[in-house]
Amino acid sequence: MAPFEALYGRRCRTPLSWDDMSDRLILGPEMIEESKNKIRVIREKIKIAQDRQKGYADKARREGQFQSEDFILVKSISNERYVADLSHILSPNELELNEDLSYEEMPLWIMDTKVQTMRN
């Protein structure tokens, strides 16, 4: 697909002044033929670039087959990485739900403390 067609949703109708006409004068069918040749060259170059990018994407693509209870790592954009830990998995009997499906959070332990002193 040509960039013009992708941007505007229709084909480019008449690219008559794609060439600098100051150095020569082309009239009639020659101008149209030259414009068609330039369009053909541009389409070929775009096709080559798209095929190259598709080749890069196809090499990196892997189809995954997953079963239930498999651990998978989903890539994220952020720099933080999740480290799997079995203590992060909650069993249903540990969590006591109220009738309105709310629960009371209770800390297990205090991991760090800091005493802040003020000046003066």
Secondary structure, 3 states (H helix, E strand, C coil): CCHHHHHHCCCCCCCCCCCCCCCCCCCCHHHHHHHHHHHHHHHHHHHHHHHHHHHHHHHHCCCCCCCCCCCCCCCCCCCCCCCCCHHHCCCCCCCCCCCCCCCCCCCCCCCCCCCCCCCC
